């Protein structure tokens, strides 16, 4: 069943273009702009605001025996961290994310379905063997 789902995915335009273009991580070799760097810092800040702050609010709520602190403050702080994350993504841009996702798609499909993911399944075996770098 999983193989059939993977085969259907392999025939989508996105996967076929990723494999045909031999998508790689070449865009990461370029020096990032100050805007991208600031966006990545803002994204990192959002992770510090997210669950650690909610956890801290939970501990304060237990210490002060006031459940309203976590009940109201938890979602507010988490929502704030999500907004900060979205601002960071805006500044960092989607270009690098697209490059990474295309590369990851190509690598996953080649690993799971062999060298040519768009090829029809072999008739002698229901599963296409994976390439193994450590042996035959």
Phi and psi in degrees as GROMACS dihedral restraints (atoms count N, CA, C in turn):
[ dihedral_restraints ]
;  ai    aj    ak    al  type     phi  dphi    fc
    3     4     5     6     1   -63.7    20    10
    4     5     6     7     1   -40.7    20    10
    6     7     8     9     1   -60.8    20    10
    7     8     9    10     1   -39.8    20    10
    9    10    11    12     1   -68.0    20    10
   10    11    12    13     1   -36.9    20    10
   12    13    14    15     1   -64.8    20    10
   13    14    15    16     1   -44.2    20    10
   15    16    17    18     1   -62.5    20    10
   16    17    18    19     1   -39.3    20    10
   18    19    20    21     1   -62.8    20    10
   19    20    21    22     1   -42.0    20    10
   21    22    23    24     1   -64.2    20    10
   22    23    24    25     1   -41.8    20    10
   24    25    26    27     1   -63.1    20    10
   25    26    27    28     1   -37.1    20    10
   27    28    29    30     1   -64.4    20    10
   28    29    30    31     1   -21.2    20    10
   30    31    32    33     1   -94.4    20    10
   31    32    33    34     1     7.0    20    10
   33    34    35    36     1   -79.8    20    10
   34    35    36    37     1   155.4    20    10
   36    37    38    39     1   -59.5    20    10
   37    38    39    40     1   -40.6    20    10
   39    40    41    42     1   -61.1    20    10
   40    41    42    43     1   -49.2    20    10
   42    43    44    45     1   -66.2    20    10
   43    44    45    46     1   -43.2    20    10
   45    46    47    48     1   -63.2    20    10
   46    47    48    49     1   -38.5    20    10
   48    49    50    51     1   -69.6    20    10
   49    50    51    52     1   -37.0    20    10
   51    52    53    54     1   -63.2    20    10
   52    53    54    55     1   -40.7    20    10
   54    55    56    57     1   -73.7    20    10
   55    56    57    58     1   -43.4    20    10
   57    58    59    60     1   -65.3    20    10
   58    59    60    61     1   -37.8    20    10
   60    61    62    63     1   -80.1    20    10
   61    62    63    64     1    -6.7    20    10
   63    64    65    66     1    51.1    20    10
   64    65    66    67     1    53.7    20    10
   66    67    68    69     1   -49.9    20    10
   67    68    69    70     1   130.9    20    10
   69    70    71    72     1  -133.1    20    10
   70    71    72    73     1  -176.3    20    10
   72    73    74    75     1  -100.2    20    10
   73    74    75    76     1    31.2    20    10
   75    76    77    78     1   -58.8    20    10
   76    77    78    79     1   -30.5    20    10
   78    79    80    81     1   -65.4    20    10
   79    80    81    82     1   -22.2    20    10
   81    82    83    84     1   -79.4    20    10
   82    83    84    85     1    -8.4    20    10
   84    85    86    87     1   -78.1    20    10
   85    86    87    88     1   -22.9    20    10
   87    88    89    90     1   -74.4    20    10
   88    89    90    91     1   148.5    20    10
   90    91    92    93     1   -70.2    20    10
   91    92    93    94     1   129.6    20    10
   93    94    95    96     1   -70.2    20    10
   94    95    96    97     1   148.1    20    10
   96    97    98    99     1   -75.8    20    10
   97    98    99   100     1   160.7    20    10
   99   100   101   102     1   -57.1    20    10
  100   101   102   103     1   -32.9    20    10
  102   103   104   105     1   -63.9    20    10
  103   104   105   106     1   -43.8    20    10
  105   106   107   108     1   -64.8    20    10
  106   107   108   109     1   -43.2    20    10
  108   109   110   111     1   -61.9    20    10
  109   110   111   112     1   -43.8    20    10
  111   112   113   114     1   -65.5    20    10
  112   113   114   115     1   -37.8    20    10
  114   115   116   117     1   -61.3    20    10
  115   116   117   118     1   -41.6    20    10
  117   118   119   120     1   -66.1    20    10
  118   119   120   121     1   -37.0    20    10
  120   121   122   123     1   -64.5    20    10
  121   122   123   124     1   -40.8    20    10
  123   124   125   126     1   -65.9    20    10
  124   125   126   127     1   -39.4    20    10
  126   127   128   129     1   -61.2    20    10
  127   128   129   130     1   -44.2    20    10
  129   130   131   132     1   -60.3    20    10
  130   131   132   133     1   -40.1    20    10
  132   133   134   135     1   -62.2    20    10
  133   134   135   136     1   -37.7    20    10
  135   136   137   138     1   -62.8    20    10
  136   137   138   139     1   -33.8    20    10
  138   139   140   141     1   -69.8    20    10
  139   140   141   142     1   -33.1    20    10
  141   142   143   144     1   -70.9    20    10
  142   143   144   145     1   -32.2    20    10
  144   145   146   147     1   -76.0    20    10
  145   146   147   148     1   -33.9    20    10
  147   148   149   150     1   -60.3    20    10
  148   149   150   151     1  -112.0    20    10
  150   151   152   153     1   -63.8    20    10
  151   152   153   154     1   -36.5    20    10
  153   154   155   156     1   -59.7    20    10
  154   155   156   157     1   -40.1    20    10
  156   157   158   159     1   -68.5    20    10
  157   158   159   160     1   -39.0    20    10
  159   160   161   162     1   -64.0    20    10
  160   161   162   163     1   -41.8    20    10
  162   163   164   165     1   -62.2    20    10
  163   164   165   166     1   -42.0    20    10
  165   166   167   168     1   -63.7    20    10
  166   167   168   169     1   -41.0    20    10
  168   169   170   171     1   -62.0    20    10
  169   170   171   172     1   -37.8    20    10
  171   172   173   174     1   -62.8    20    10
  172   173   174   175     1   -42.9    20    10
  174   175   176   177     1   -66.2    20    10
  175   176   177   178     1   -40.8    20    10
  177   178   179   180     1   -64.2    20    10
  178   179   180   181     1   -39.8    20    10
  180   181   182   183     1   -61.0    20    10
  181   182   183   184     1   -41.7    20    10
  183   184   185   186     1   -69.9    20    10
  184   185   186   187     1   -43.4    20    10
  186   187   188   189     1   -61.5    20    10
  187   188   189   190     1   -44.0    20    10
  189   190   191   192     1   -88.8    20    10
  190   191   192   193     1     0.7    20    10
  192   193   194   195     1    53.1    20    10
  193   194   195   196     1    44.4    20    10
  195   196   197   198     1  -130.9    20    10
  196   197   198   199     1    95.8    20    10
  198   199   200   201     1   -67.4    20    10
  199   200   201   202     1   -16.6    20    10
  201   202   203   204     1   -65.6    20    10
  202   203   204   205     1   -25.3    20    10
  204   205   206   207     1   -60.6    20    10
  205   206   207   208     1   -49.3    20    10
  207   208   209   210     1   -79.4    20    10
  208   209   210   211     1   -32.8    20    10
  210   211   212   213     1   -64.5    20    10
  211   212   213   214     1   -41.6    20    10
  213   214   215   216     1   -96.0    20    10
  214   215   216   217     1   -45.2    20    10
  216   217   218   219     1   -69.9    20    10
  217   218   219   220     1   -34.9    20    10
  219   220   221   222     1   -58.6    20    10
  220   221   222   223     1   -56.8    20    10
  222   223   224   225     1   -62.2    20    10
  223   224   225   226     1   -35.5    20    10
  225   226   227   228     1   -65.0    20    10
  226   227   228   229     1   -45.8    20    10
  228   229   230   231     1   -66.3    20    10
  229   230   231   232     1   -40.6    20    10
  231   232   233   234     1   -66.6    20    10
  232   233   234   235     1   -39.9    20    10
  234   235   236   237     1   -62.6    20    10
  235   236   237   238     1   -40.0    20    10
  237   238   239   240     1   -62.0    20    10
  238   239   240   241     1   -42.2    20    10
  240   241   242   243     1   -65.0    20    10
  241   242   243   244     1   -34.3    20    10
  243   244   245   246     1   -67.3    20    10
  244   245   246   247     1   -41.5    20    10
  246   247   248   249     1   -63.5    20    10
  247   248   249   250     1   -42.0    20    10
  249   250   251   252     1   -62.4    20    10
  250   251   252   253     1   -40.2    20    10
  252   253   254   255     1   -60.5    20    10
  253   254   255   256     1   -44.5    20    10
  255   256   257   258     1   -65.1    20    10
  256   257   258   259     1   -36.3    20    10
  258   259   260   261     1   -64.4    20    10
  259   260   261   262     1   -42.6    20    10
  261   262   263   264     1   -61.4    20    10
  262   263   264   265     1   -42.3    20    10
  264   265   266   267     1   -63.8    20    10
  265   266   267   268     1   -38.8    20    10
  267   268   269   270     1   -60.1    20    10
  268   269   270   271     1   -45.8    20    10
  270   271   272   273     1   -71.4    20    10
  271   272   273   274     1   -40.1    20    10
  273   274   275   276     1   -70.1    20    10
  274   275   276   277     1   -28.8    20    10
  276   277   278   279     1    84.0    20    10
  277   278   279   280     1   162.5    20    10
  279   280   281   282     1   -96.9    20    10
  280   281   282   283     1    -5.5    20    10
  282   283   284   285     1   -57.7    20    10
  283   284   285   286     1   -48.6    20    10
  285   286   287   288     1   -68.3    20    10
  286   287   288   289     1   -35.0    20    10
  288   289   290   291     1   -64.5    20    10
  289   290   291   292     1   -40.5    20    10
  291   292   293   294     1   -63.0    20    10
  292   293   294   295     1   -45.7    20    10
  294   295   296   297     1   -59.5    20    10
  295   296   297   298     1   -45.9    20    10
  297   298   299   300     1   -64.5    20    10
  298   299   300   301     1   -43.3    20    10
  300   301   302   303     1   -66.0    20    10
  301   302   303   304     1   -37.4    20    10
  303   304   305   306     1   -66.6    20    10
  304   305   306   307     1   -42.0    20    10
  306   307   308   309     1   -63.3    20    10
  307   308   309   310     1   -46.1    20    10
  309   310   311   312     1   -63.4    20    10
  310   311   312   313     1   -37.3    20    10
  312   313   314   315     1   -63.8    20    10
  313   314   315   316     1   -47.0    20    10
  315   316   317   318     1   -61.9    20    10
  316   317   318   319     1   -45.8    20    10
  318   319   320   321     1   -62.9    20    10
  319   320   321   322     1   -42.9    20    10
  321   322   323   324     1   -64.7    20    10
  322   323   324   325     1   -45.9    20    10
  324   325   326   327     1   -66.3    20    10
  325   326   327   328     1   -39.9    20    10
  327   328   329   330     1   -67.3    20    10
  328   329   330   331     1   -35.2    20    10
  330   331   332   333     1   -70.2    20    10
  331   332   333   334     1   -45.2    20    10
  333   334   335   336     1   -79.7    20    10
  334   335   336   337     1   -30.6    20    10
  336   337   338   339     1  -116.1    20    10
  337   338   339   340     1     1.4    20    10
  339   340   341   342     1    96.6    20    10
  340   341   342   343     1  -167.4    20    10
  342   343   344   345     1   -65.8    20    10
  343   344   345   346     1   -36.5    20    10
  345   346   347   348     1  -120.8    20    10
  346   347   348   349     1    89.3    20    10
  348   349   350   351     1   -61.5    20    10
  349   350   351   352     1   -24.1    20    10
  351   352   353   354     1   -84.5    20    10
  352   353   354   355     1    -5.7    20    10
  354   355   356   357     1   -70.4    20    10
  355   356   357   358     1   150.5    20    10
  357   358   359   360     1   -67.1    20    10
  358   359   360   361     1   154.8    20    10
  360   361   362   363     1   -64.0    20    10
  361   362   363   364     1   147.6    20    10
  363   364   365   366     1   -70.7    20    10
  364   365   366   367     1   144.7    20    10
  366   367   368   369     1   -81.8    20    10
  367   368   369   370     1   -22.9    20    10
  369   370   371   372     1   -83.6    20    10
  370   371   372   373     1   -13.0    20    10
  372   373   374   375     1  -148.0    20    10
  373   374   375   376     1   134.8    20    10
  375   376   377   378     1   -74.2    20    10
  376   377   378   379     1   -18.2    20    10
  378   379   380   381     1  -119.7    20    10
  379   380   381   382     1   130.7    20    10
  381   382   383   384     1   -83.9    20    10
  382   383   384   385     1   127.4    20    10
  384   385   386   387     1   -67.4    20    10
  385   386   387   388     1   147.2    20    10
  387   388   389   390     1   -82.0    20    10
  388   389   390   391     1   153.3    20    10
  390   391   392   393     1   -75.0    20    10
  391   392   393   394     1   138.4    20    10
  393   394   395   396     1  -121.4    20    10
  394   395   396   397     1   117.2    20    10
  396   397   398   399     1   -71.8    20    10
  397   398   399   400     1   -21.0    20    10
  399   400   401   402     1   -91.3    20    10
  400   401   402   403     1    -6.5    20    10
  402   403   404   405     1  -170.5    20    10
  403   404   405   406     1  -170.3    20    10
